[in-house]
């Protein structure tokens, strides 16, 4: 069930031709369009690999994240998160700290350099590609609102927000 308009619910299938076309277009914009090279540019600016960049994205300034939570969220082995943390720590972008109530748990925390690298990466990645120029300001707001609505109903994003809060 998907909410539309003023909170009404749409009971139809999400597996529609229009839904598939919309998702395909988003995928093409991200992976084949003008924005395709953005991740490489952001990684180059920070001097890190895409895997390390993904880890930076899941950390918030001032908040630590248990390493186990990242492994659970990503569905990977804890040793992979340890490897990513090692790479970021070697570059001075994160540090490990003990959990405030359970010293057995290791938290990953951004350093000042990590906060700056994360911010630079987001600045590069969040700049809309030139092709957005075909949309009026009103159309860009409409697109933003529709994408926010979709994102708010995504259970994986909700879980990721929960991990970031704890």
Backbone as JSON Lines, residues from 0, in Angstrom:
{"i":0,"aa":"X","n":[0.84,-1.16,0.0],"ca":[0.0,0.0,0.0],"c":[0.89,1.23,0.0]}
{"i":1,"aa":"X","n":[0.67,2.12,-0.92],"ca":[1.5,3.3,-1.07],"c":[0.64,4.53,-0.9]}
{"i":2,"aa":"X","n":[1.05,5.47,-0.04],"ca":[0.3,6.7,0.15],"c":[0.47,7.63,-1.04]}
{"i":3,"aa":"X","n":[-0.61,8.32,-1.41],"ca":[-0.55,9.3,-2.49],"c":[-1.27,10.56,-2.05]}
{"i":4,"aa":"X","n":[-0.97,11.64,-2.71],"ca":[-1.69,12.89,-2.47],"c":[-1.74,13.24,-1.01]}
{"i":5,"aa":"X","n":[-2.97,13.51,-0.53],"ca":[-3.18,13.94,0.84],"c":[-3.24,12.8,1.83]}
{"i":6,"aa":"X","n":[-2.51,11.74,1.61],"ca":[-2.46,10.64,2.54],"c":[-3.3,9.45,2.11]}
{"i":7,"aa":"X","n":[-4.01,9.57,0.99],"ca":[-4.78,8.44,0.5],"c":[-3.84,7.31,0.13]}
{"i":8,"aa":"X","n":[-4.34,6.1,0.16],"ca":[-3.5,4.94,-0.14],"c":[-3.8,4.41,-1.53]}
{"i":9,"aa":"X","n":[-2.76,4.03,-2.21],"ca":[-2.87,3.4,-3.52],"c":[-2.7,1.91,-3.3]}
{"i":10,"aa":"X","n":[-3.7,1.13,-3.67],"ca":[-3.68,-0.31,-3.4],"c":[-3.19,-1.13,-4.58]}
{"i":11,"aa":"X","n":[-2.8,-0.49,-5.67],"ca":[-2.37,-1.22,-6.86],"c":[-0.98,-1.81,-6.72]}
{"i":12,"aa":"X","n":[-0.6,-2.54,-7.72],"ca":[0.71,-3.18,-7.74],"c":[1.8,-2.15,-8.0]}
{"i":13,"aa":"X","n":[2.93,-2.32,-7.33],"ca":[4.08,-1.44,-7.61],"c":[4.85,-1.96,-8.8]}
{"i":14,"aa":"X","n":[4.54,-3.13,-9.27],"ca":[5.21,-3.73,-10.41],"c":[4.46,-3.35,-11.69]}
{"i":15,"aa":"X","n":[4.49,-2.05,-12.01],"ca":[3.83,-1.57,-13.21],"c":[4.87,-1.23,-14.26]}
{"i":16,"aa":"X","n":[4.43,-1.08,-15.47],"ca":[5.33,-0.68,-16.55],"c":[5.94,0.69,-16.23]}
{"i":17,"aa":"X","n":[5.13,1.61,-15.77],"ca":[5.62,2.95,-15.44],"c":[6.63,2.89,-14.29]}
{"i":18,"aa":"X","n":[6.35,2.05,-13.29],"ca":[7.28,1.9,-12.16],"c":[8.62,1.34,-12.61]}
{"i":19,"aa":"X","n":[8.58,0.33,-13.47],"ca":[9.83,-0.26,-14.0],"c":[10.59,0.76,-14.84]}
{"i":20,"aa":"X","n":[9.88,1.51,-15.67],"ca":[10.54,2.53,-16.49],"c":[11.16,3.62,-15.63]}
{"i":21,"aa":"X","n":[10.46,4.04,-14.58],"ca":[10.99,5.07,-13.69],"c":[12.27,4.57,-13.01]}
{"i":22,"aa":"X","n":[12.21,3.33,-12.49],"ca":[13.39,2.78,-11.81],"c":[14.55,2.62,-12.79]}
{"i":23,"aa":"X","n":[14.26,2.15,-13.99],"ca":[15.3,1.99,-15.01],"c":[15.94,3.34,-15.32]}
{"i":24,"aa":"X","n":[15.14,4.38,-15.4],"ca":[15.67,5.72,-15.69],"c":[16.56,6.21,-14.56]}
{"i":25,"aa":"X","n":[16.13,5.99,-13.31],"ca":[16.97,6.37,-12.17],"c":[18.3,5.63,-12.24]}
{"i":26,"aa":"X","n":[18.22,4.34,-12.49],"ca":[19.43,3.52,-12.59],"c":[20.35,4.05,-13.69]}
{"i":27,"aa":"X","n":[19.79,4.35,-14.87],"ca":[20.6,4.87,-15.98],"c":[21.22,6.21,-15.63]}
{"i":28,"aa":"X","n":[20.47,7.08,-14.98],"ca":[21.01,8.38,-14.59],"c":[22.22,8.22,-13.65]}
{"i":29,"aa":"X","n":[22.11,7.28,-12.73],"ca":[23.18,7.1,-11.76],"c":[24.4,6.37,-12.31]}
{"i":30,"aa":"X","n":[24.15,5.36,-13.17],"ca":[25.24,4.49,-13.57],"c":[25.7,4.65,-15.01]}
{"i":31,"aa":"X","n":[24.98,5.42,-15.82],"ca":[25.4,5.59,-17.21],"c":[25.33,7.05,-17.65]}
{"i":32,"aa":"X","n":[24.64,7.88,-16.91],"ca":[24.47,9.27,-17.3],"c":[25.61,10.15,-16.84]}
{"i":33,"aa":"X","n":[25.34,11.46,-16.87],"ca":[26.36,12.45,-16.5],"c":[26.87,12.27,-15.07]}
{"i":34,"aa":"X","n":[26.04,11.72,-14.2],"ca":[26.44,11.56,-12.81],"c":[27.3,10.32,-12.58]}
{"i":35,"aa":"X","n":[27.46,9.49,-13.58],"ca":[28.14,8.2,-13.45],"c":[29.53,8.34,-12.85]}
{"i":36,"aa":"X","n":[30.27,9.32,-13.23],"ca":[31.64,9.48,-12.75],"c":[31.77,10.17,-11.42]}
{"i":37,"aa":"X","n":[30.65,10.57,-10.84],"ca":[30.7,11.32,-9.58],"c":[31.36,10.54,-8.44]}
{"i":38,"aa":"X","n":[31.04,9.27,-8.32],"ca":[31.61,8.49,-7.22],"c":[33.12,8.4,-7.38]}
{"i":39,"aa":"X","n":[33.58,8.18,-8.6],"ca":[35.02,8.12,-8.84],"c":[35.67,9.46,-8.49]}
{"i":40,"aa":"X","n":[35.02,10.56,-8.87],"ca":[35.56,11.89,-8.55],"c":[35.62,12.1,-7.03]}
{"i":41,"aa":"X","n":[34.55,11.7,-6.34],"ca":[34.51,11.87,-4.88],"c":[35.58,11.02,-4.21]}
{"i":42,"aa":"X","n":[35.75,9.8,-4.69],"ca":[36.78,8.92,-4.13],"c":[38.17,9.48,-4.38]}
{"i":43,"aa":"X","n":[38.4,9.98,-5.58],"ca":[39.71,10.56,-5.91],"c":[40.0,11.78,-5.04]}
{"i":44,"aa":"X","n":[38.99,12.61,-4.83],"ca":[39.18,13.81,-4.01],"c":[39.56,13.45,-2.57]}
{"i":45,"aa":"X","n":[39.01,12.34,-2.07],"ca":[39.3,11.91,-0.7],"c":[40.5,10.97,-0.64]}
{"i":46,"aa":"X","n":[40.93,10.45,-1.79],"ca":[42.04,9.52,-1.83],"c":[41.69,8.15,-1.27]}
{"i":47,"aa":"X","n":[40.43,7.72,-1.48],"ca":[39.99,6.43,-0.96],"c":[39.19,5.66,-2.01]}
{"i":48,"aa":"X","n":[39.01,4.37,-1.77],"ca":[38.26,3.5,-2.68],"c":[36.75,3.66,-2.45]}
{"i":49,"aa":"X","n":[35.94,3.18,-3.39],"ca":[34.48,3.23,-3.19],"c":[34.02,2.5,-1.93]}
{"i":50,"aa":"X","n":[34.65,1.39,-1.58],"ca":[34.28,0.68,-0.36],"c":[34.52,1.52,0.88]}
{"i":51,"aa":"X","n":[35.65,2.21,0.91],"ca":[35.94,3.09,2.04],"c":[34.99,4.28,2.06]}
{"i":52,"aa":"X","n":[34.64,4.77,0.86],"ca":[33.71,5.9,0.77],"c":[32.34,5.51,1.32]}
{"i":53,"aa":"X","n":[31.89,4.31,0.98],"ca":[30.59,3.84,1.48],"c":[30.58,3.85,3.0]}
{"i":54,"aa":"X","n":[31.7,3.45,3.59],"ca":[31.78,3.45,5.04],"c":[31.66,4.88,5.58]}
{"i":55,"aa":"X","n":[32.35,5.82,4.95],"ca":[32.23,7.22,5.37],"c":[30.79,7.69,5.33]}
{"i":56,"aa":"X","n":[30.04,7.28,4.29],"ca":[28.65,7.71,4.14],"c":[27.78,7.22,5.29]}
{"i":57,"aa":"X","n":[28.15,6.1,5.9],"ca":[27.34,5.53,6.96],"c":[27.73,6.04,8.34]}
{"i":58,"aa":"X","n":[28.63,6.98,8.39],"ca":[29.06,7.57,9.65],"c":[28.61,9.02,9.68]}
{"i":59,"aa":"X","n":[28.18,9.47,10.85],"ca":[27.75,10.85,11.01],"c":[28.68,11.56,11.96]}
{"i":60,"aa":"X","n":[29.0,12.81,11.66],"ca":[29.88,13.56,12.55],"c":[29.35,13.56,13.99]}
{"i":61,"aa":"X","n":[30.24,13.25,14.92],"ca":[29.89,13.27,16.32],"c":[29.26,12.0,16.85]}
{"i":62,"aa":"X","n":[28.88,11.08,15.97],"ca":[28.25,9.83,16.39],"c":[29.14,8.65,16.04]}
{"i":63,"aa":"X","n":[29.27,7.74,16.96],"ca":[29.97,6.5,16.68],"c":[28.99,5.42,16.26]}
{"i":64,"aa":"X","n":[29.45,4.49,15.45],"ca":[28.63,3.37,15.01],"c":[29.35,2.09,15.36]}
{"i":65,"aa":"X","n":[28.66,1.16,16.05],"ca":[29.3,-0.13,16.33],"c":[29.65,-0.84,15.02]}
{"i":66,"aa":"X","n":[30.85,-1.38,14.96],"ca":[31.29,-2.06,13.75],"c":[30.36,-3.21,13.41]}
{"i":67,"aa":"X","n":[29.86,-3.92,14.39],"ca":[28.96,-5.05,14.17],"c":[27.66,-4.57,13.49]}
{"i":68,"aa":"X","n":[27.18,-3.38,13.85],"ca":[25.95,-2.85,13.23],"c":[26.14,-2.65,11.73]}
{"i":69,"aa":"X","n":[27.31,-2.17,11.34],"ca":[27.57,-2.0,9.9],"c":[27.6,-3.34,9.2]}
{"i":70,"aa":"X","n":[28.25,-4.33,9.8],"ca":[28.29,-5.66,9.19],"c":[26.89,-6.24,9.04]}
{"i":71,"aa":"X","n":[26.08,-6.07,10.06],"ca":[24.7,-6.57,10.01],"c":[23.89,-5.85,8.93]}
{"i":72,"aa":"X","n":[24.03,-4.54,8.89],"ca":[23.29,-3.73,7.91],"c":[23.68,-4.09,6.48]}
{"i":73,"aa":"X","n":[24.96,-4.31,6.25],"ca":[25.44,-4.6,4.9],"c":[25.36,-6.08,4.55]}
{"i":74,"aa":"X","n":[25.07,-6.91,5.53],"ca":[25.01,-8.35,5.28],"c":[26.37,-8.92,4.92]}
{"i":75,"aa":"X","n":[27.39,-8.44,5.61],"ca":[28.75,-8.91,5.32],"c":[29.4,-9.42,6.59]}
{"i":76,"aa":"X","n":[30.54,-10.02,6.44],"ca":[31.3,-10.53,7.56],"c":[31.93,-9.35,8.32]}
{"i":77,"aa":"X","n":[32.0,-9.48,9.63],"ca":[32.59,-8.42,10.45],"c":[34.04,-8.13,10.05]}
{"i":78,"aa":"X","n":[34.74,-9.14,9.55],"ca":[36.13,-8.93,9.16],"c":[36.24,-7.93,7.99]}
{"i":79,"aa":"X","n":[35.22,-7.87,7.14],"ca":[35.22,-6.91,6.04],"c":[35.11,-5.49,6.59]}
{"i":80,"aa":"X","n":[34.25,-5.3,7.58],"ca":[34.12,-3.98,8.21],"c":[35.42,-3.62,8.91]}
{"i":81,"aa":"X","n":[36.07,-4.6,9.52],"ca":[37.37,-4.36,10.15],"c":[38.38,-3.89,9.11]}
{"i":82,"aa":"X","n":[38.38,-4.52,7.94],"ca":[39.29,-4.14,6.86],"c":[39.02,-2.71,6.39]}
{"i":83,"aa":"X","n":[37.75,-2.38,6.22],"ca":[37.39,-1.02,5.81],"c":[37.81,0.0,6.88]}
{"i":84,"aa":"X","n":[37.56,-0.34,8.12],"ca":[37.93,0.55,9.22],"c":[39.44,0.74,9.26]}
{"i":85,"aa":"X","n":[40.2,-0.34,9.04],"ca":[41.66,-0.24,9.0],"c":[42.09,0.76,7.93]}
{"i":86,"aa":"X","n":[41.48,0.67,6.74],"ca":[41.85,1.58,5.64],"c":[41.54,3.03,5.96]}
{"i":87,"aa":"X","n":[40.41,3.26,6.59],"ca":[40.04,4.64,6.95],"c":[40.9,5.15,8.11]}
{"i":88,"aa":"X","n":[41.21,4.26,9.03],"ca":[42.03,4.64,10.18],"c":[43.46,4.98,9.74]}
{"i":89,"aa":"X","n":[44.01,4.2,8.8],"ca":[45.35,4.46,8.28],"c":[45.45,5.84,7.64]}
{"i":90,"aa":"X","n":[44.34,6.32,7.08],"ca":[44.31,7.62,6.43],"c":[43.89,8.74,7.39]}
{"i":91,"aa":"X","n":[43.66,8.4,8.63],"ca":[43.3,9.4,9.64],"c":[41.86,9.89,9.52]}
{"i":92,"aa":"X","n":[40.99,9.11,8.88],"ca":[39.61,9.56,8.66],"c":[38.65,9.07,9.74]}
{"i":93,"aa":"X","n":[39.0,7.99,10.42],"ca":[38.19,7.47,11.53],"c":[39.12,7.01,12.64]}
{"i":94,"aa":"X","n":[38.53,6.81,13.78],"ca":[39.23,6.16,14.88],"c":[38.27,5.2,15.57]}
{"i":95,"aa":"X","n":[38.85,4.17,16.15],"ca":[38.07,3.21,16.93],"c":[38.0,3.71,18.36]}
{"i":96,"aa":"X","n":[36.81,3.58,18.92],"ca":[36.63,3.92,20.34],"c":[35.81,2.83,21.0]}
{"i":97,"aa":"X","n":[36.0,2.65,22.29],"ca":[35.16,1.67,22.98],"c":[33.73,2.2,23.1]}
{"i":98,"aa":"X","n":[32.77,1.3,23.1],"ca":[31.37,1.65,23.32],"c":[31.25,2.25,24.72]}
{"i":99,"aa":"X","n":[30.39,3.24,24.92],"ca":[30.32,3.89,26.24],"c":[29.87,2.98,27.38]}
{"i":100,"aa":"X","n":[29.1,1.92,27.06],"ca":[28.62,1.04,28.14],"c":[29.11,-0.39,28.03]}
{"i":101,"aa":"X","n":[29.74,-0.74,26.91],"ca":[30.22,-2.12,26.72],"c":[31.57,-2.06,26.01]}
{"i":102,"aa":"X","n":[32.64,-2.16,26.77],"ca":[33.97,-2.0,26.21],"c":[34.35,-3.08,25.21]}
{"i":103,"aa":"X","n":[33.56,-4.17,25.12],"ca":[33.83,-5.21,24.14],"c":[33.45,-4.75,22.73]}
{"i":104,"aa":"X","n":[32.59,-3.76,22.65],"ca":[32.1,-3.27,21.36],"c":[32.98,-2.12,20.89]}
{"i":105,"aa":"X","n":[33.43,-2.23,19.65],"ca":[34.24,-1.17,19.06],"c":[33.34,-0.27,18.21]}
{"i":106,"aa":"X","n":[33.48,1.02,18.43],"ca":[32.73,2.03,17.69],"c":[33.67,2.68,16.67]}
{"i":107,"aa":"X","n":[33.13,3.02,15.51],"ca":[33.88,3.78,14.51],"c":[33.39,5.22,14.6]}
{"i":108,"aa":"X","n":[34.32,6.15,14.71],"ca":[33.99,7.56,14.85],"c":[34.8,8.36,13.84]}
{"i":109,"aa":"X","n":[34.15,9.28,13.16],"ca":[34.85,10.15,12.22],"c":[35.8,11.09,12.95]}
{"i":110,"aa":"X","n":[36.96,11.28,12.4],"ca":[37.89,12.31,12.89],"c":[37.52,13.62,12.18]}
{"i":111,"aa":"X","n":[38.21,14.7,12.54],"ca":[37.97,15.97,11.85],"c":[38.26,15.83,10.36]}
{"i":112,"aa":"X","n":[39.34,15.12,10.01],"ca":[39.67,14.9,8.59],"c":[38.59,14.05,7.92]}
{"i":113,"aa":"X","n":[38.04,13.09,8.65],"ca":[36.98,12.25,8.1],"c":[35.71,13.05,7.84]}
{"i":114,"aa":"X","n":[35.38,13.95,8.76],"ca":[34.21,14.81,8.57],"c":[34.41,15.68,7.32]}
{"i":115,"aa":"X","n":[35.6,16.22,7.16],"ca":[35.89,17.07,6.01],"c":[35.84,16.27,4.71]}
{"i":116,"aa":"X","n":[36.41,15.07,4.7],"ca":[36.39,14.23,3.48],"c":[34.96,13.84,3.13]}
{"i":117,"aa":"X","n":[34.17,13.48,4.13],"ca":[32.76,13.12,3.91],"c":[32.0,14.3,3.33]}
{"i":118,"aa":"X","n":[32.22,15.48,3.88],"ca":[31.53,16.68,3.41],"c":[31.91,17.0,1.96]}
{"i":119,"aa":"X","n":[33.21,16.92,1.64],"ca":[33.65,17.17,0.26],"c":[33.0,16.17,-0.71]}
{"i":120,"aa":"X","n":[32.95,14.91,-0.29],"ca":[32.35,13.87,-1.14],"c":[30.87,14.17,-1.38]}
{"i":121,"aa":"X","n":[30.15,14.51,-0.31],"ca":[28.73,14.81,-0.48],"c":[28.52,16.05,-1.35]}
{"i":122,"aa":"X","n":[29.39,17.03,-1.23],"ca":[29.26,18.22,-2.08],"c":[29.37,17.84,-3.56]}
{"i":123,"aa":"X","n":[30.33,16.98,-3.88],"ca":[30.49,16.53,-5.27],"c":[29.3,15.68,-5.72]}
{"i":124,"aa":"X","n":[28.88,14.76,-4.88],"ca":[27.82,13.83,-5.26],"c":[26.43,14.48,-5.29]}
{"i":125,"aa":"X","n":[26.21,15.47,-4.47],"ca":[24.89,16.08,-4.4],"c":[24.66,17.19,-5.41]}
{"i":126,"aa":"X","n":[25.69,17.56,-6.13],"ca":[25.52,18.57,-7.18],"c":[24.76,17.93,-8.35]}
{"i":127,"aa":"X","n":[23.59,18.47,-8.69],"ca":[22.82,17.85,-9.78],"c":[23.57,17.92,-11.1]}
{"i":128,"aa":"X","n":[23.42,16.9,-11.92],"ca":[24.05,16.94,-13.25],"c":[23.37,17.99,-14.12]}
{"i":129,"aa":"X","n":[24.07,18.42,-15.15],"ca":[23.57,19.46,-16.05],"c":[22.22,19.1,-16.67]}
{"i":130,"aa":"X","n":[21.95,17.81,-16.84],"ca":[20.68,17.41,-17.47],"c":[19.46,17.82,-16.65]}
{"i":131,"aa":"X","n":[19.63,18.13,-15.38],"ca":[18.51,18.63,-14.58],"c":[18.04,19.99,-15.08]}
{"i":132,"aa":"X","n":[18.87,20.65,-15.86],"ca":[18.51,21.96,-16.41],"c":[17.28,21.93,-17.32]}
{"i":133,"aa":"X","n":[16.89,20.76,-17.8],"ca":[15.69,20.68,-18.64],"c":[14.42,20.8,-17.8]}
{"i":134,"aa":"X","n":[14.54,20.68,-16.49],"ca":[13.39,20.79,-15.6],"c":[13.28,22.21,-15.06]}
{"i":135,"aa":"X","n":[12.06,22.71,-14.96],"ca":[11.85,24.0,-14.32],"c":[12.09,23.84,-12.82]}
{"i":136,"aa":"X","n":[12.18,24.96,-12.11],"ca":[12.36,24.9,-10.66],"c":[11.18,24.15,-10.02]}
{"i":137,"aa":"X","n":[9.98,24.39,-10.52],"ca":[8.8,23.7,-9.98],"c":[8.88,22.19,-10.25]}
{"i":138,"aa":"X","n":[9.33,21.81,-11.42],"ca":[9.47,20.38,-11.74],"c":[10.55,19.73,-10.88]}
{"i":139,"aa":"X","n":[11.63,20.46,-10.62],"ca":[12.68,19.93,-9.74],"c":[12.13,19.72,-8.33]}
{"i":140,"aa":"X","n":[11.32,20.65,-7.83],"ca":[10.72,20.47,-6.5],"c":[9.76,19.27,-6.5]}
{"i":141,"aa":"X","n":[8.99,19.12,-7.58],"ca":[8.07,17.99,-7.67],"c":[8.84,16.66,-7.69]}
{"i":142,"aa":"X","n":[9.9,16.61,-8.47],"ca":[10.73,15.41,-8.52],"c":[11.31,15.11,-7.14]}
{"i":143,"aa":"X","n":[11.85,16.13,-6.48],"ca":[12.4,15.97,-5.12],"c":[11.34,15.4,-4.18]}
{"i":144,"aa":"X","n":[10.14,15.95,-4.23],"ca":[9.07,15.51,-3.32],"c":[8.66,14.07,-3.6]}
{"i":145,"aa":"X","n":[8.57,13.69,-4.86],"ca":[8.21,12.32,-5.21],"c":[9.3,11.34,-4.78]}
{"i":146,"aa":"X","n":[10.55,11.7,-5.0],"ca":[11.64,10.81,-4.59],"c":[11.74,10.7,-3.07]}
{"i":147,"aa":"X","n":[11.49,11.78,-2.36],"ca":[11.46,11.71,-0.89],"c":[10.37,10.75,-0.42]}
{"i":148,"aa":"X","n":[9.22,10.82,-1.07],"ca":[8.1,9.95,-0.71],"c":[8.48,8.48,-0.9]}
{"i":149,"aa":"X","n":[9.13,8.18,-2.0],"ca":[9.59,6.81,-2.25],"c":[10.63,6.42,-1.2]}
{"i":150,"aa":"X","n":[11.59,7.28,-0.95],"ca":[12.66,6.98,0.0],"c":[12.1,6.76,1.41]}
{"i":151,"aa":"X","n":[11.1,7.53,1.79],"ca":[10.52,7.38,3.13],"c":[9.81,6.05,3.32]}
{"i":152,"aa":"X","n":[9.42,5.4,2.24],"ca":[8.73,4.12,2.37],"c":[9.67,2.93,2.15]}
{"i":153,"aa":"X","n":[10.97,3.18,1.96],"ca":[11.93,2.12,1.72],"c":[12.39,1.54,3.06]}
{"i":154,"aa":"X","n":[12.07,0.26,3.33],"ca":[12.45,-0.33,4.63],"c":[13.96,-0.39,4.86]}
{"i":155,"aa":"X","n":[14.74,-0.57,3.8],"ca":[16.2,-0.62,3.98],"c":[16.73,0.74,4.4]}
{"i":156,"aa":"X","n":[16.19,1.81,3.86],"ca":[16.61,3.15,4.28],"c":[16.19,3.41,5.72]}
{"i":157,"aa":"X","n":[15.02,2.93,6.1],"ca":[14.57,3.1,7.49],"c":[15.52,2.38,8.43]}
{"i":158,"aa":"X","n":[15.95,1.16,8.08],"ca":[16.91,0.42,8.92],"c":[18.24,1.16,9.0]}
{"i":159,"aa":"X","n":[18.68,1.7,7.86],"ca":[19.95,2.43,7.83],"c":[19.86,3.67,8.74]}
{"i":160,"aa":"X","n":[18.73,4.34,8.72],"ca":[18.56,5.51,9.6],"c":[18.6,5.08,11.07]}
{"i":161,"aa":"X","n":[18.02,3.93,11.37],"ca":[18.02,3.43,12.75],"c":[19.45,3.13,13.2]}
{"i":162,"aa":"X","n":[20.25,2.51,12.35],"ca":[21.64,2.19,12.69],"c":[22.4,3.48,12.92]}
{"i":163,"aa":"X","n":[22.16,4.5,12.1],"ca":[22.87,5.77,12.23],"c":[22.51,6.49,13.52]}
{"i":164,"aa":"X","n":[21.31,6.27,14.02],"ca":[20.86,6.93,15.24],"c":[21.48,6.29,16.48]}
{"i":165,"aa":"X","n":[21.7,4.97,16.43],"ca":[22.21,4.24,17.61],"c":[23.7,4.21,17.65]}
